[in-house]
Amino acid sequence: MANRFEQVDEIVGDAITVALEQRIDGQWAKVVCPKSAHESFAADRVTEPMPPKDALSGAVKLANDLNLAIVVLDPNGIWKKEWGELYRVEDDDAGEGE
């Protein structure tokens, strides 16, 4: 997967957020779609916890269908490089003009 995903510190109102979590029983993720992200949403949508790779795959499909951005909330640092590139906006600022 050659996708790039912005890492954030909280749910983003105009994007799909994949919220990763390290728990005693393993690594899990939820896909969060706030009502404010798309005019077709009548309410916030939050999935049940699932394996991170499945959450990311589902988020990519939904984002493509609705033309929304995806961001990643990863407070425990469980992101794996094979899922794509995870970056922070300030990381890109240093590379401007390349």
PEURUR-V249439 format. One record per helix or strand. SS is the DSSP state (A for helix, B for strand). FROM is the first residue (numbers start at 1). TO is the last residue. If there is no record, write none. Layout:
BEGIN
SS FROM TO
SS FROM TO
END
This chain:
BEGIN
B 4 8
B 15 23
B 26 33
A 35 37
B 45 46
B 50 50
A 52 66
B 69 73
A 81 83
B 85 87
A 89 94
END
